[in-house]
Amino acid sequence: MKNEGVATIKLSESEIQLVLNSLRMSISTLVPCVDSGQWKVPYEQLEKDFVDILKQLRDYKREKTNDQKKESASYQEPQNCETCD
């Protein structure tokens, strides 16, 4: 059984995108006769993980924006209506 640890790393959305770009460049590198391409497997998994993280971050930001819009819309003062009096 492997001892696995967890590290928390704080990255911005643009930093995550840079990591993804670097991973994609590494994965696309052609290295002849090296483990039949098996060396790429951990990098491909890491890329998948970062894609998921980026999606979660963007979904969170979108929900936060939608919540703020709903909140500001619900606190608007009613318009004065001349015919309502």
SVG drawing of the C-alpha trace seen along z (x, -y; Angstrom):
<svg xmlns="http://www.w3.org/2000/svg" viewBox="-55 -59 68 61">
<polyline fill="none" stroke="black" stroke-width="0.4" points="0.0,0.0 1.3,-3.4 1.5,-6.3 -0.2,-9.1 -0.4,-12.6 -2.6,-15.6 -1.3,-19.1 -3.5,-22.2 -2.2,-24.6 -3.9,-27.9 -3.9,-28.8 -5.8,-31.4 -7.9,-30.5 -5.1,-31.9 -2.5,-29.8 -4.5,-26.7 -4.8,-27.4 -1.0,-27.8 -0.5,-24.4 -2.9,-22.8 -1.1,-24.3 2.2,-23.0 0.8,-19.5 -0.7,-19.4 2.6,-20.4 4.4,-17.7 1.8,-15.1 2.0,-15.9 5.8,-15.4 6.9,-12.5 9.4,-10.3 10.3,-7.2 10.6,-3.9 10.0,-5.1 7.7,-2.6 5.3,-2.5 4.0,-5.9 3.2,-4.8 5.2,-7.7 2.3,-9.9 -0.3,-8.2 0.3,-10.2 0.5,-13.4 -2.8,-12.6 -4.5,-11.9 -3.1,-15.2 -4.4,-17.0 -7.9,-15.5 -7.8,-16.5 -6.9,-20.1 -9.6,-20.3 -12.1,-19.2 -10.8,-21.8 -11.0,-24.5 -14.6,-23.5 -15.6,-23.5 -14.0,-26.9 -15.8,-28.4 -19.1,-26.8 -18.6,-28.3 -17.9,-31.7 -21.0,-31.5 -23.2,-30.5 -21.8,-33.3 -22.5,-35.8 -26.1,-34.5 -26.7,-34.7 -25.5,-38.3 -27.8,-39.2 -30.8,-37.5 -30.0,-39.2 -29.7,-42.7 -32.9,-42.2 -34.9,-41.1 -33.8,-44.3 -34.9,-46.8 -37.4,-49.4 -40.8,-49.2 -41.5,-51.8 -44.0,-54.5 -47.2,-54.0 -49.4,-57.0 -52.5,-54.7 -51.9,-52.7 -52.8,-55.4"/>
</svg>
